[in-house]
């Protein structure tokens, strides 16, 4: 009887120990994005992108750190009610204080990033975004893990001006809120080096509440007769409505934005209108198969899982952003926010799994060298309404050449926080 009790006690202890090991081997990742409402057109595919990134590793036995230990990844989505700062902080409190996450992917929206910066840093939760938006030397756990927003707007508009020397007039169409304000400043920064030959003919922000009356927004823009319209703030469905309205008003120039959900556009517009006219450059668009075999496989998995009609470029943007966290985990001795943060900043470059060796941006804009500059692919639609790779911007080289002109506009737009 005594021996049976001893064996039973030993078995219970073994099970308890195994459970403890299993618990320790899970990396908790939070995704703070709109999970419901109209802005879920962004938030749901972003969350799915992180979930599929985790699934890749989990099905292969986990992600391995520098000590050789493998870890499963658990992803939880948290609603931020369309990127409002107060809801962002509420979501972060749930994720960090209640659920114990170590890593969070959030919006680049400056106001939202500022709202959570003290909490994330105090708890050493490595918090990244598909871009930068707001960074500070006071908050080293806030990083930007890919070029992304809002910097990509600067590089995209510059790329188009270089590629299309006939562009003389540009309209900047952005919403009247925190991330619209950032986009407007970065678009202007990208145009600044060409001020001798390119004019900004429209840059008034619009009230997001007015997006249901697209003619009221589009009319003044059409009257300005731009050659290029750059946009940020419309949801994917509103983007398609805007392009359709501009077509009805006789516009025949180019459109550019961080990304487009092509299903919305092709449902409303003929392919011959879209052909060679719709440009994007956010982080990466996995629906284009040539840039990276790995993101091409991600696209196939996404479509198999959710269906072609559910595809959104924002899914691949989130997936790409997590690959820098992935590189940090693989370089760190343990998968904690503190250890991964230290591993990522141990050198001047990070070998990103999708983009290769990428440099930290420097501290000229934010006063913190915590934004990773990855090469930026630029896409354009073809005659079949499909996304094709048009070119790749060497963003580090562009910044070195044009930073002086760009910084003047960024400072005027309230985006330079370096002291």
C-alpha positions as CSV (number, residue, x, y, z in Angstrom):
1,X,0.0,0.0,0.0
2,X,2.8,2.4,0.9
3,X,4.5,1.6,-2.4
4,X,1.3,2.3,-4.3
5,X,1.0,5.6,-2.5
6,X,4.6,6.5,-3.3
7,X,4.2,5.6,-7.0
8,X,1.0,7.6,-7.2
9,X,2.6,10.6,-5.5
10,X,5.5,10.4,-7.9
11,X,3.2,10.2,-10.9
12,X,1.3,13.3,-9.7
13,X,4.6,15.1,-9.2
14,X,5.7,14.1,-12.8
15,X,2.4,15.3,-14.3
16,X,2.6,18.6,-12.4
17,X,6.2,19.1,-13.5
18,X,5.3,18.3,-17.1
19,X,2.4,20.8,-16.9
20,X,4.8,23.4,-15.6
21,X,7.3,22.8,-18.4
22,X,4.5,23.0,-20.9
23,X,3.3,26.3,-19.5
24,X,6.8,27.7,-19.6
25,X,7.2,26.7,-23.2
26,X,4.3,28.9,-24.5
27,X,5.1,32.4,-25.8
28,X,2.1,34.7,-25.4
29,X,1.5,37.2,-28.2
30,X,-1.2,39.8,-28.2
31,X,-2.7,41.6,-31.3
32,X,-4.4,44.9,-30.4
33,X,-6.6,45.7,-33.4
34,X,-10.2,46.4,-34.2
35,X,-12.0,43.1,-33.9
36,X,-15.5,44.3,-34.8
37,X,-17.2,47.2,-36.6
38,X,-16.1,48.9,-39.8
39,X,-12.4,49.1,-38.9
40,X,-12.3,45.3,-38.5
41,X,-11.7,45.4,-42.3
42,X,-8.1,46.2,-41.1
43,X,-8.0,44.5,-37.7
44,X,-9.3,41.0,-38.6
45,X,-6.8,40.3,-41.4
46,X,-4.0,41.7,-39.3
47,X,-4.9,39.4,-36.5
48,X,-5.2,36.4,-38.8
49,X,-1.7,37.2,-40.2
50,X,-0.2,36.9,-36.8
51,X,-2.2,33.7,-36.1
52,X,-0.9,32.1,-39.3
53,X,2.6,33.2,-38.5
54,X,2.4,31.4,-35.1
55,X,0.7,28.4,-36.7
56,X,3.7,27.9,-39.0
57,X,6.0,27.4,-36.0
58,X,3.5,25.5,-33.8
59,X,2.9,22.9,-36.5
60,X,6.7,22.5,-36.9
61,X,7.2,21.9,-33.2
62,X,7.6,25.5,-32.1
63,X,10.0,28.4,-32.5
64,X,13.6,27.7,-31.2
65,X,15.5,30.2,-29.1
66,X,19.3,30.6,-29.0
67,X,19.5,28.1,-26.1
68,X,18.0,25.4,-28.3
69,X,14.6,25.3,-26.5
70,X,11.4,25.2,-28.6
71,X,8.3,27.1,-27.7
72,X,4.7,27.1,-28.9
73,X,3.1,30.5,-29.7
74,X,-0.3,31.5,-28.3
75,X,-2.0,34.5,-30.1
76,X,-4.8,36.5,-28.6
77,X,-6.7,39.3,-30.3
78,X,-7.8,42.4,-28.3
79,X,-10.3,45.0,-29.6
80,X,-9.2,48.7,-29.6
81,X,-12.4,50.1,-31.1
82,X,-10.8,51.5,-34.3
83,X,-7.5,52.7,-32.9
84,X,-8.7,55.1,-30.2
85,X,-6.0,55.8,-27.6
86,X,-8.2,55.1,-24.6
87,X,-9.4,51.7,-25.9
88,X,-5.8,50.9,-26.9
89,X,-4.7,51.4,-23.3
90,X,-7.6,49.3,-22.0
91,X,-6.7,46.5,-24.4
92,X,-3.0,46.6,-23.3
93,X,-4.0,46.4,-19.6
94,X,-6.0,43.3,-20.3
95,X,-3.2,41.8,-22.4
96,X,-0.3,42.6,-20.0
97,X,-1.8,42.7,-16.5
98,X,-4.5,40.0,-16.9
99,X,-3.1,37.7,-19.5
100,X,0.7,38.1,-19.1
101,X,1.6,38.6,-22.8
102,X,5.3,39.2,-23.6
103,X,4.9,40.6,-27.1
104,X,2.3,42.8,-28.7
105,X,1.6,43.9,-32.3
106,X,-0.3,47.1,-32.4
107,X,-1.2,50.0,-34.7
108,X,1.4,52.6,-35.8
109,X,-1.2,55.4,-34.9
110,X,0.9,57.9,-32.9
111,X,-1.7,58.7,-30.2
112,X,-2.3,55.0,-29.5
113,X,1.4,54.3,-29.3
114,X,1.9,57.1,-26.9
115,X,-0.9,56.0,-24.7
116,X,0.5,52.5,-24.0
117,X,4.2,53.3,-24.0
118,X,4.7,53.7,-20.2
119,X,2.7,50.5,-19.5
120,X,4.6,48.4,-22.1
121,X,8.0,49.7,-21.0
122,X,7.3,49.3,-17.3
123,X,6.4,45.7,-17.8
124,X,9.1,45.0,-20.4
125,X,6.6,43.9,-23.0
126,X,8.2,44.2,-26.5
127,X,5.6,46.1,-28.5
128,X,6.0,46.4,-32.2
129,X,4.0,47.6,-35.2
130,X,4.0,47.4,-39.0
131,X,5.9,50.6,-39.0
132,X,6.9,53.3,-36.4
133,X,4.4,56.1,-35.8
134,X,5.7,57.1,-32.4
135,X,9.0,56.0,-30.8
136,X,11.0,57.5,-27.9
137,X,14.3,56.9,-26.1
138,X,12.2,56.9,-22.9
139,X,10.3,53.8,-24.1
140,X,12.8,51.2,-25.5
141,X,10.2,48.5,-25.6
142,X,8.3,50.3,-28.3
143,X,9.8,49.4,-31.7
144,X,9.0,49.4,-35.4
145,X,10.0,46.1,-36.9
146,X,9.6,46.9,-40.6
147,X,9.7,50.2,-42.6
148,X,5.9,50.2,-42.8
149,X,3.7,53.1,-41.9
150,X,3.9,56.1,-41.9
151,X,7.5,56.1,-43.4
152,X,6.3,54.0,-46.4
153,X,4.2,56.9,-47.6
154,X,7.3,59.1,-48.0
155,X,9.1,56.5,-50.0
156,X,6.1,55.5,-52.1
157,X,5.2,59.0,-53.3
158,X,8.9,59.7,-54.0
159,X,9.2,56.5,-56.0
160,X,6.2,57.5,-58.2
161,X,7.5,61.0,-58.8
162,X,10.8,59.4,-60.0
163,X,9.1,56.8,-62.1
164,X,6.6,59.2,-63.7
165,X,8.4,62.5,-64.4
166,X,5.1,63.8,-65.9
167,X,3.7,64.1,-62.4
168,X,3.4,67.8,-61.6
169,X,0.4,68.0,-59.3
170,X,-0.3,65.8,-56.3
171,X,-3.4,65.6,-54.1
172,X,-2.9,64.3,-50.5
173,X,-6.2,62.8,-49.2
174,X,-6.0,61.9,-45.5
175,X,-8.5,61.7,-42.6
176,X,-8.6,64.2,-39.8
177,X,-7.2,62.0,-37.0
178,X,-3.8,61.0,-35.6
179,X,-2.7,58.5,-38.2
180,X,-4.1,60.7,-41.0
181,X,-2.0,63.6,-39.7
182,X,1.1,61.4,-39.7
183,X,0.4,60.2,-43.2
184,X,0.0,63.8,-44.5
185,X,3.3,64.9,-43.1
186,X,5.2,61.8,-44.5
187,X,3.6,62.3,-47.9
188,X,4.7,65.9,-47.9
189,X,8.2,64.8,-46.8
190,X,8.4,62.4,-49.8
191,X,7.4,65.2,-52.2
192,X,9.8,67.8,-50.6
193,X,13.0,66.8,-52.6
194,X,11.0,67.6,-55.8
195,X,9.6,70.9,-54.8
196,X,11.1,72.6,-57.8
197,X,8.8,70.6,-60.2
198,X,6.0,69.1,-58.2
199,X,3.1,71.1,-56.6
200,X,0.8,69.9,-53.8
201,X,-2.6,71.0,-55.1
202,X,-4.8,69.6,-52.3
203,X,-4.0,68.5,-48.8
204,X,-7.1,69.3,-46.7
205,X,-8.0,66.5,-44.3
206,X,-11.5,65.1,-44.4
207,X,-13.9,64.3,-41.5
208,X,-14.1,60.4,-41.4
209,X,-17.8,60.8,-40.6
210,X,-18.2,62.3,-44.1
211,X,-16.9,59.2,-45.9
212,X,-20.5,58.0,-46.6
213,X,-20.9,61.0,-48.9
214,X,-17.9,60.4,-51.2
215,X,-18.8,63.1,-53.7
216,X,-18.4,65.7,-51.1
217,X,-14.8,64.5,-50.5
218,X,-13.9,63.8,-54.1
219,X,-15.4,66.9,-55.8
220,X,-12.8,69.4,-54.5
221,X,-10.0,66.9,-55.3
222,X,-11.2,66.5,-58.9
223,X,-11.4,70.3,-59.2
224,X,-7.7,70.6,-58.3
225,X,-6.8,68.4,-61.4
226,X,-4.0,66.3,-59.8
227,X,-1.8,63.8,-61.7
228,X,-1.4,61.7,-58.6
229,X,-3.7,61.1,-55.6
230,X,-2.1,59.7,-52.5
231,X,-4.5,58.4,-49.8
232,X,-4.6,57.3,-46.2
233,X,-7.6,56.9,-43.9
234,X,-10.4,55.2,-45.9
235,X,-11.3,51.6,-45.0
236,X,-10.9,49.1,-47.9
237,X,-14.6,49.5,-48.9
238,X,-14.4,53.3,-48.8
239,X,-11.2,53.2,-50.9
240,X,-13.1,51.4,-53.7
241,X,-15.9,53.9,-53.4
242,X,-13.5,56.8,-53.6
243,X,-11.7,55.5,-56.7
244,X,-15.1,54.8,-58.4
245,X,-16.2,58.3,-57.6
246,X,-13.1,59.9,-59.0
247,X,-13.6,57.9,-62.2
248,X,-17.1,59.2,-62.4
249,X,-15.7,62.7,-62.0
250,X,-13.4,62.1,-65.0
251,X,-10.1,61.6,-63.2
252,X,-7.5,59.7,-65.2
253,X,-4.4,59.9,-63.1
254,X,-2.7,57.6,-60.6
255,X,-3.7,56.5,-57.2
256,X,-1.4,55.4,-54.3
257,X,-2.0,54.2,-50.8
258,X,-0.4,51.9,-48.2
259,X,-2.4,49.0,-49.5
260,X,-5.6,48.1,-51.4
261,X,-8.0,45.2,-50.9
262,X,-8.4,44.3,-54.6
263,X,-11.6,42.4,-54.2
264,X,-13.4,45.7,-53.3
265,X,-11.9,47.5,-56.3
266,X,-12.6,44.8,-58.9
267,X,-16.2,44.5,-57.7
268,X,-16.7,48.2,-58.6
269,X,-14.3,49.0,-61.5
270,X,-13.3,47.6,-64.8
271,X,-9.8,46.2,-65.1
272,X,-8.9,48.6,-67.9
273,X,-9.4,51.5,-65.5
274,X,-7.3,49.8,-62.8
275,X,-4.5,48.8,-65.2
276,X,-1.2,50.5,-64.2
277,X,-3.1,53.1,-62.1
278,X,-3.3,51.6,-58.5
279,X,0.0,51.7,-56.6
280,X,0.8,50.5,-53.1
281,X,3.8,50.1,-50.8
282,X,3.2,49.1,-47.2
283,X,5.5,46.3,-46.2
284,X,4.8,43.4,-48.5
285,X,1.9,42.0,-50.4
286,X,1.8,38.2,-50.3
287,X,-0.6,37.9,-53.2
288,X,2.3,38.8,-55.5
289,X,4.2,35.6,-55.7
290,X,7.7,36.7,-56.9
291,X,9.0,38.8,-54.0
292,X,9.4,36.0,-51.4
293,X,8.6,32.3,-51.6
294,X,7.8,32.3,-47.9
295,X,5.2,35.0,-48.1
296,X,3.8,33.4,-51.2
297,X,3.2,30.2,-49.2
298,X,1.6,32.3,-46.5
299,X,-0.8,33.7,-49.1
300,X,-1.7,30.2,-50.2
301,X,-2.3,29.2,-46.6
302,X,-4.4,32.3,-45.9
303,X,-6.6,31.7,-49.0
304,X,-7.0,28.0,-48.2
305,X,-8.0,28.9,-44.6
306,X,-10.3,31.8,-45.1
307,X,-11.1,32.0,-48.9
308,X,-10.0,34.2,-51.7
309,X,-12.7,36.8,-51.0
310,X,-11.3,37.3,-47.5
311,X,-7.8,38.1,-48.6
312,X,-6.4,41.5,-47.6
313,X,-2.8,42.9,-47.9
314,X,-3.0,43.8,-44.2
315,X,-2.6,40.1,-43.3
316,X,0.8,40.0,-45.0
317,X,1.8,43.3,-43.4
318,X,1.2,41.8,-39.9
319,X,2.9,38.6,-40.9
320,X,6.0,40.4,-42.1
321,X,6.1,42.6,-38.9
322,X,6.3,39.5,-36.8
323,X,9.3,38.1,-38.6
324,X,11.5,40.7,-36.9
325,X,10.2,39.4,-33.5
326,X,10.9,35.9,-34.8
327,X,14.5,36.8,-35.6
328,X,14.8,38.3,-32.1
329,X,13.5,35.2,-30.4
330,X,15.9,33.0,-32.3
331,X,18.8,35.2,-31.3
332,X,17.8,35.4,-27.6
333,X,18.6,32.9,-24.8
334,X,15.0,33.0,-23.7
335,X,11.8,34.3,-25.3
336,X,11.0,37.2,-22.9
337,X,10.4,40.8,-24.0
338,X,13.6,41.8,-22.2
339,X,15.8,39.2,-23.7
340,X,14.5,39.6,-27.3
341,X,14.8,43.4,-27.1
342,X,18.4,43.1,-26.1
343,X,19.1,40.5,-28.8
344,X,17.6,42.7,-31.5
345,X,19.6,45.8,-30.6
346,X,22.9,44.0,-30.0
347,X,24.1,44.9,-33.5
348,X,23.5,47.7,-36.1
349,X,21.5,45.4,-38.4
350,X,19.0,42.5,-38.1
351,X,18.9,39.6,-40.5
352,X,15.2,39.7,-41.2
353,X,13.9,36.3,-42.6
354,X,12.0,38.0,-45.4
355,X,14.0,41.1,-46.2
356,X,17.6,40.1,-45.3
357,X,20.1,42.3,-43.5
358,X,18.2,45.5,-42.5
359,X,19.5,48.6,-40.6
360,X,18.1,50.5,-37.7
361,X,16.9,53.9,-39.0
362,X,18.8,56.2,-36.6
363,X,17.4,58.7,-34.2
364,X,16.8,61.8,-36.3
365,X,13.0,61.6,-36.3
366,X,12.1,60.0,-33.0
367,X,15.2,60.4,-30.9
368,X,15.3,56.6,-30.6
369,X,17.1,54.2,-32.9
370,X,14.4,51.6,-32.7
371,X,12.9,51.5,-36.2
372,X,14.1,48.8,-38.6
373,X,14.3,49.9,-42.2
374,X,13.5,47.0,-44.4
375,X,13.5,47.3,-48.2
376,X,10.1,48.4,-49.5
377,X,8.5,46.6,-52.5
378,X,6.2,48.8,-54.6
379,X,3.2,47.2,-56.3
380,X,0.9,48.2,-59.2
381,X,-2.3,46.6,-60.7
382,X,-2.1,45.0,-64.1
383,X,-4.7,44.6,-66.9
384,X,-6.2,41.6,-65.1
385,X,-6.7,43.6,-61.9
386,X,-3.9,41.6,-60.2
387,X,-1.1,43.0,-58.0
388,X,2.3,43.0,-59.7
389,X,5.8,43.9,-58.3
390,X,6.9,47.2,-59.9
391,X,10.1,47.9,-58.0
392,X,11.9,47.9,-54.6
393,X,13.0,51.0,-52.8
394,X,16.3,51.0,-50.9
395,X,14.9,53.1,-48.1
396,X,18.2,53.5,-46.3
397,X,19.8,55.0,-49.3
398,X,16.9,57.3,-50.0
399,X,16.9,58.6,-46.5
400,X,20.7,59.3,-46.6
401,X,20.2,61.3,-49.7
402,X,17.0,63.2,-48.9
403,X,16.7,63.4,-45.1
404,X,17.4,67.1,-44.9
405,X,14.5,68.1,-47.2
406,X,12.2,65.4,-45.6
407,X,12.9,66.4,-42.0
408,X,11.8,70.0,-42.6
409,X,8.4,68.7,-43.7
410,X,8.2,66.1,-40.9
411,X,9.0,68.7,-38.3
412,X,6.4,71.1,-39.7
413,X,3.9,68.3,-39.5
414,X,4.6,67.5,-35.9
415,X,6.3,64.2,-36.5
416,X,9.8,64.9,-35.3
417,X,9.9,64.1,-31.6
418,X,13.7,63.9,-31.2
419,X,15.0,66.4,-28.7
